[in-house]
Amino acid sequence: MKLLLLGLRVHGFEWIELIKVFFRYSFHRPFLKAFLELKFRYLLDSPFQVSKRYLLNKQSEDVYLYGETPLTALDEISTKAELNATDHVFELGAGSGFTSLWLATVAGVRVTSIEQVPTFCRRLRRVSQSMASGCLKVIEEDYLESDLSEASVIYLYASNLDDLTIRCLTLRMLALKSGSKVISVSYPLQEYCPVPGVFKLKQQFTVRFPWGEAEVFLQVRTSDVQRSSG
Ligand SMILES: C[S@@+](CC[C@H](N)C(=O)[O-])C[C@H]1O[C@@H](n2cnc3c(N)ncnc32)[C@H](O)[C@@H]1O
């Protein structure tokens, strides 16, 4: 019963979100065109089903892990993070890529979307190829092996990661230039980084996700890494 109620709440949230997105961005032609083109590619199977199929294939223990950042929440996050046209955002685990599309068209930043699910990458790549700006690049790979040195901003929404994976990811982020921003949903990264002083928490705020309120952490990659005196 509880599960059913949660399902209804999530569906309700998603419909309201869709209406808000149309009202808020219907004037934004490049976004609307790309958004509808990508939506069309999910008419027969939702991103949730695509993810579930992939996880079943991988014999993952939990095949219901998928979720997306609502675009209205992403709007709030981008404003708080003060994204601007010179930024290059790496989205780690881009999923179906609606967030990457929004970042590339509405926020107007360069985007590199990294995702492990081939179907997500294939569909997003097709849409990105028909976009005039050419500022969205899709890479199919494990983000634990990605070169992040070109990023000025990282966006990570992956609430289900285990501690060891988050640690490995923070080590990857040592390659970031100082001053780069790292936005993570649900947990701050500095607690997981084995090298002290690499990330400084600049802001923490709450946004609404379909499942409830989410804490968002905005961290900055510092230049002065403290050496442990042991
Ligand atoms: C919670 S979804 C977030 C989707 C999107 N970023 C958003 O905010 O709407 C997480 C995505 O990360 C992908 N993912 C998980 N681990 C990954 C890894 N090691 N490398 C690349 N992608 C990964 C999953 O396949 C899934 O599509």
The ligand as an SDF file (V2000), in Angstrom:
LIG
                    3D

 27 29  0  0  0  0  0  0  0  0999 V2000
   20.2600    8.4700  -10.8330 C   0  0  0  0  0  0  0  0  0  0  0  0
   20.6040    8.3990  -12.5880 S   0  0  0  0  0  0  0  0  0  0  0  0
   20.8630   10.1300  -12.8610 C   0  0  0  0  0  0  0  0  0  0  0  0
   20.5460   10.5730  -14.2670 C   0  0  0  0  0  0  0  0  0  0  0  0
   20.8220   12.0560  -14.5410 C   0  0  0  0  0  0  0  0  0  0  0  0
   22.1490   12.4310  -14.1520 N   0  0  0  0  0  0  0  0  0  0  0  0
   19.8560   12.9530  -13.8270 C   0  0  0  0  0  0  0  0  0  0  0  0
   20.2610   13.6060  -12.8450 O   0  0  0  0  0  0  0  0  0  0  0  0
   18.6950   13.0200  -14.2360 O   0  0  0  0  0  0  0  0  0  0  0  0
   22.2580    7.7430  -12.5350 C   0  0  0  0  0  0  0  0  0  0  0  0
   22.8010    7.2880  -13.8770 C   0  0  0  0  0  0  0  0  0  0  0  0
   24.1920    6.9840  -13.6800 O   0  0  0  0  0  0  0  0  0  0  0  0
   24.5320    5.8750  -14.4990 C   0  0  0  0  0  0  0  0  0  0  0  0
   25.7400    5.2710  -13.9080 N   0  0  0  0  0  0  0  0  0  0  0  0
   25.8400    4.6240  -12.7220 C   0  0  0  0  0  0  0  0  0  0  0  0
   27.1030    4.2130  -12.5090 N   0  0  0  0  0  0  0  0  0  0  0  0
   27.8280    4.6270  -13.5980 C   0  0  0  0  0  0  0  0  0  0  0  0
   29.1990    4.5020  -13.9560 C   0  0  0  0  0  0  0  0  0  0  0  0
   30.0950    3.8980  -13.1560 N   0  0  0  0  0  0  0  0  0  0  0  0
   29.6000    5.0450  -15.1300 N   0  0  0  0  0  0  0  0  0  0  0  0
   28.7100    5.6700  -15.9580 C   0  0  0  0  0  0  0  0  0  0  0  0
   27.3980    5.8110  -15.6600 N   0  0  0  0  0  0  0  0  0  0  0  0
   26.9530    5.3100  -14.4950 C   0  0  0  0  0  0  0  0  0  0  0  0
   23.3050    4.9950  -14.4470 C   0  0  0  0  0  0  0  0  0  0  0  0
   23.2720    4.1220  -15.5530 O   0  0  0  0  0  0  0  0  0  0  0  0
   22.1770    6.0260  -14.4450 C   0  0  0  0  0  0  0  0  0  0  0  0
   21.7430    6.2640  -15.7540 O   0  0  0  0  0  0  0  0  0  0  0  0
  1  2  1  0
  2  3  1  0
  2 10  1  0
  3  4  1  0
  4  5  1  0
  5  6  1  0
  5  7  1  0
  7  8  2  0
  7  9  1  0
 10 11  1  0
 11 12  1  0
 11 26  1  0
 12 13  1  0
 13 14  1  0
 13 24  1  0
 14 15  1  0
 14 23  1  0
 15 16  2  0
 16 17  1  0
 17 18  1  0
 17 23  2  0
 18 19  1  0
 18 20  2  0
 20 21  1  0
 21 22  2  0
 22 23  1  0
 24 25  1  0
 24 26  1  0
 26 27  1  0
M  CHG  2   2   1   9  -1
M  END
$$$$
